[in-house]
């Protein structure tokens, strides 16, 4: 069986909800009503956990970008800043986006592979909110949402996968086509409309109407495990095939660049770090934890670098900072 810890990056469960008696966000032009929704949801969740409230029109562009880079809010939430907000818990694994495409986009992100844990966590949040306010619901259509693809359960179950071998061997188009036939979809790192980078792909359900939440979770689990088995087989082909020495050389060269360069752009970090992670998965590079590479890529996003430095850096200053931090970070996580 494939080692899922070297393929699955993270798991996410998201619920789309709207409140009865309020216009959907795209038609919500009353700032007073928008703020009232934010207040009601904040009050409801205060009984469950300690959440920090971010008014999108009350934070800087840099802070908003940092929240997006950490997958705590969506790009769409930033576009509707006048009326939107986000509630984020202390562990930063649960966020509730308010007045995005729907009144509520509740999400839980779990490191590694655990759809059941993410779903149970999200259900608790959803039930807590439902005790204080009434969701827009129809007996036939289920939960009413802005986009018809979210009608029914409103549940989106997603798993982020690191698929370098399937990508390098040119099999991803075939895999994506097969997945789409099963009613699932493959997206990039930031969800709908985004591109895959660093061999990272999200697999999630597309159908939410006419199926149960258990069916959705089980279907995504089944497909993810099959894709992981395919990726594992292709990794063995990379390691044992005719071009094995070239693969090894590429991984080691990437490690050399990341631990010795003076400047490093975000794009270069993503490209070389994905090669380093592949090298760690294939046994060419000995890291204490392959997921440390994923954490590095998040830490070294532009807004997160500015936050770490405590000031707004120029593009060149960020590239220098990124190179220095990356070299120290990788050496720290390399086991001799």
DASULBEL-V411934 format. One record per backbone hydrogen bond with DSSP energy under -0.5 kcal/mol. CO is the residue of the C=O (numbers start at 1). NH is the residue of the N-H. Records with the same first field share a line. If there is no record, write none. Layout:
CO = NH, NH
This chain:
2 = 4
3 = 6
4 = 7, 8
7 = 162
9 = 112
10 = 160
11 = 110
12 = 158
13 = 108
14 = 156
15 = 17, 106
17 = 104
18 = 136
19 = 22
24 = 27, 28
25 = 28
27 = 29
29 = 31
30 = 34
31 = 35
32 = 36
33 = 37
34 = 38
35 = 39
36 = 40
37 = 41
38 = 42
39 = 43
40 = 44
41 = 45
42 = 46
44 = 47
45 = 48, 49
49 = 51
50 = 90
52 = 88
53 = 55
54 = 56, 86
55 = 58
56 = 59
60 = 64
61 = 65
62 = 66
63 = 67
64 = 68
65 = 69
66 = 70
67 = 72, 73
68 = 71
74 = 77, 78
75 = 79
76 = 80
77 = 80
78 = 81
80 = 83, 84
81 = 57
84 = 56, 57
85 = 98
86 = 54, 88
87 = 96
88 = 52
89 = 92
93 = 109
94 = 89
95 = 97, 107
96 = 87
97 = 105
98 = 85
102 = 100
103 = 99
104 = 17
105 = 97
106 = 15
107 = 95
108 = 13
110 = 11
112 = 114
114 = 118
115 = 119
116 = 120
117 = 121
118 = 122
119 = 123
120 = 124
121 = 125
122 = 126
123 = 127
124 = 128
125 = 129
126 = 130
127 = 131
129 = 132, 133
134 = 20
135 = 137
136 = 144
138 = 142
141 = 152
142 = 138
143 = 152
147 = 150
148 = 151
151 = 153
152 = 143
154 = 16
156 = 14, 158
157 = 205
158 = 12
159 = 161, 203
160 = 9, 10
161 = 163, 201
163 = 167
164 = 168
165 = 169
166 = 171, 172
167 = 170
171 = 175
172 = 176
173 = 177
174 = 178
175 = 179
176 = 180
177 = 181
178 = 182
179 = 182, 184
180 = 183
183 = 206, 207
185 = 204
187 = 202
188 = 191
191 = 188, 194
194 = 188
195 = 189
197 = 200
199 = 163
201 = 161, 203
202 = 187, 204
203 = 159
204 = 185
208 = 153
212 = 216
213 = 217
214 = 218
215 = 219
216 = 220
217 = 221
218 = 222
219 = 223
220 = 224
221 = 225
222 = 226
223 = 227
224 = 228
225 = 229
226 = 230
227 = 231
228 = 232
229 = 233
230 = 234
231 = 235
232 = 236
233 = 237
234 = 238
235 = 239
236 = 240
237 = 241
241 = 244
243 = 247
244 = 248
245 = 249
246 = 250
247 = 251
248 = 252
249 = 253
250 = 254
251 = 255
252 = 256
253 = 257
254 = 258
255 = 259
257 = 260, 261
265 = 269
266 = 270
267 = 271
268 = 272
269 = 273
270 = 274
271 = 275
272 = 276
273 = 277
274 = 278
275 = 279
276 = 280
277 = 281
278 = 282
279 = 283, 284, 285
280 = 283
285 = 287
286 = 335
289 = 292
290 = 293, 294
291 = 295
292 = 296
293 = 297
294 = 298
295 = 299
296 = 300
298 = 301
301 = 305
302 = 306
303 = 307
304 = 308
305 = 309
306 = 310, 311
311 = 313
314 = 318
315 = 319
316 = 320
317 = 321
318 = 322
319 = 264, 323
320 = 324
321 = 325
322 = 326
323 = 327
324 = 328
325 = 329
326 = 330
327 = 331
328 = 332
329 = 333
330 = 334
331 = 334
333 = 288
334 = 336
